[in-house]
Amino acid sequence: MAKKAKKKAGKSKKSVKKPAAKKAAAARKTAKPAARSASGLQSIAPGFTVNDAAASVAWYCDVLGFKTGERWENNGVYLGGEVISGNVKINLGQDDWKMGRDRVKGAGTRMYITTGPDIDQYADQIKSRGGTLAAEPKDEWGMRTFSINDPDGFKLTFMTAKK
């Protein structure tokens, strides 16, 4: 008889836990990610000041496969533009040389860009279009990555989760 009482007590505990567990699971499913609920941030579009905006836009399109987006001009003078690939946008603005023509660009800057699973194929496409990789595709930190430097020295690392 004591065994039956213990089983019943065990069953009643389980039935108490199930609704609480279901409520917690439902709350997790409907909860917004912390970053979005706190600030609403959804994307980023870095801006690089470049030596030759037209040449940089062309390089991002011709070598990396980006498409042109907005184009910026003032009184007929080209000031730069945006390049787009999927959800990735990069703004490339013409240097006005107020900080000197010998200013080093890209120092201390690296942009990490997540790609689809065909990262090796993408690296090969870049090389076939004349790009020179700074680092060939390799596995590190649970990712498959490769790197390239743009014409002004901005460092770009493309990465995807390892299979």
N, C-alpha and C positions, 0 to 999 in steps of 0.2 A: 504494500500500500504506500509505503514511503517513496518507492521508486516512481509510482504513478503521480504522486504529488509533485515530485521534482520535475518530471516531464511536463506536467501542466504548467508549472512555474516557468520552465524554460520556454515553452510555447508562448506563454503570455508575454514574456520578455521580447521574443522575436517579433510578435505582432505589434508591440509598441515601437520597436526599432524600425520596422518597415515603413510606416508612414513618415517618420522623421527622415529616413534615408531618401525616400521618394521626394519629399519637399526640398531637401538639400540638393539632390540631383536636378530637380526642376529649376531651382534658383541658379545653379551653375550654368544651365543651358540658356537661361534668359538674361544672365548678367552680361553687361557690356565689358569689353576688355578695359583694363585699368587706364591705359594711355588715352583711349578715346573718351571714356567717361570723364576723365579729369580735365581734358583740354580741347578735345575735338580735333586734334591734329590728324591729318590724313595723308599728306604727301610732302615732299621737299623738292625744290628745284634749285640746285646750287648755281651760282653765277661765277664765272671765271673771267678775269680781265686778261685779254690776249693781245699779242703783238700785231696780228693781222686777222681781224674778225672774219673776213670773207674766206681766207685760207683755212682758218680753224673750222668754220662751219662746213666747208667742203671736205676737210679731213674726216670729221665726225660722220658725215654722210657717206663719202666714198670708201673709207677704210673700215669704220665700225658698223656701217649699215643703218645709221640714224636717218630720219627724214627731217626736212626743214619745217619749222613751225612759224612762229611770229618773226617778222623782220622789222628792225628798228632803223629808222632814218630820221634825220633832222635837216631840213632845207636841202634835200637831195644827197646828203652825206650819209653813207652807210655806217651805222654805229654798232651793228651786231645783230644777233638773233638767237632764237631758241632752236635746239635740236631735240628730237623726240624719238624714242624707241619704246613701244609698249607704254608702260606707266612711268618711264624714266624721262625726265626733262632736264636739260642742261642749258643754261643761258650763257652765251659767249659774247662779251662786250669788248669793243675796241678800246685799247689803252689810250688815254689822252696824253700820256707822257708827262703829266705834272709831277710825278714822283721820280722822273729820270728814265732815260732809255736803257740804262744798264741794269734796271731792277730785275732781280731774279723772280721768276714766276713759278708757282707750283711747289716751292720749298715748304716742307712740313705738311703738305696736303695729300691725302689719299682718299679716293672715293670708292666705296665698296658697292658693287652693283650685282644684285641677284639675277641669275639667268634661269632658263629652263634646263632640262636635263641634258640637252645636247651641247654641253659646254665645249667638248673637244672639237666638235664640228664647227662651232662658232669661232674658236681659235684658228682652225684651219682656214675658214673663210676670210678672216682678217688678214692672215698671212698671204692668201692668194690675191688679196686686193692691195698688197704692198705694205701692210703693217708689219712692224718688227716688235715681237713680244719682248717685254722686259723679263718675264719669267714664263716658261712653258707650263702647260697644264700639269698640275700635281695634286696629290691628296695631302691635306693638312688640316688639323683642327676639326675633323669631321666634315670637311668640305672638299670639293674639287675646285681648284682655283687656277687662274692665270692672270698675269698683269701686263699692262702696256702703259707707256707714257705718251701723252699727247704732244703736239709740236711745241707747246710752251712749257713742257715739263710737269704738267699735272698728272698725277699717278692714278691710274684706274685699275682696280682689281675686280675681275668678274668671278662670280662664285655660284655654286649650286651645292645642295646637300648631297653627300655621298650616298650611293645606292646601297 
